[in-house]
Amino acid sequence: MAVVYTLERMRVLAGACIVLLAARSPASAQHGGAGKLTYGVEWRLIRAGTATLEYQKTHATLRLESGGIVSALMKILDTYDADYQDSYCAVSSVMDSKEGKRHHDTRVTYDYSRNRAFFVEKDLARNAVIRQTGVDIPNCASDAVGALLNLRGMNTPLGQAVRLPVSDGRRFAQVKVEAQEREQIKTSAGMFNTVRYEADLMNGVIYSRKGHVHIWLTDDPRRLPVQIRLQLSFPVGTVTLALEKEEYP
């Protein structure tokens, strides 16, 4: 059961990953706003899987695949697609989740003519709608994936915070993102000087589970997201995405 809970939280973390990676930072602009980044996923000091993001100016696709002992217990293959307008307003998102025998399809549509987001989750194995709801949104909102797309282009002073409009189709909030500390981070891709941010997505803001989401961006013009960490209480604990490879066309 702990593995299932952990993998559900990995998807939340993957959402935070796309949020940053798809952003049109100065570095991504040099490559036409497109690229591919690969992250190793670690849970309780073991390799739990791989997250691979391919992004363009208005679209991002993230694939999250379990590995090692986690994959032996339950094979996971999740694919998340998100589309955005200018100014990073979300248009739609689709999560195709394959976890063991379970196969779910979750779609969110953002209708700005009615200022409302619509959420539908289906069980494809049973051909049944599991959950259908919606929430009021402003004239521009980001999903949990596109929520922080502006962050890489911002230069928030340490100790200060910005607020970003976020909705997952079920909740809406002005999510607080705080620049906290400068830290040196080492991954298999190298050693990086970074700034650590905390995104207030958990604790009933967007996601009901209690926890913390931290993001490390390089402290240079690239603003490359090199590490993302989700810290939750037992039985999940800590899940970390660490950059392994970056590729550009």
Secondary structure, 3 states (H helix, E strand, C coil): CHHHHHHHHHHHHHHHHHHHHCCCCHHHHCCCCCEEEEEEEEECCEEEEEEEEEECCCEEEEEEEECHHHHHHCCEEEEEEEEECHHHCEEEEEEEEEECCEEEEEEEEEECCCCEEEEEEEECCCCEEEEEEEEECCCCCECCCCCCCCHHHCCCCCCCEEEEEEECCCCEEEEEEEEEEEEEEEECCEEEEEEEEEECCCCCCCCCCCEEEEEEEECCCCCCEEEEEEEECCCCCEEEEEEEEEECC
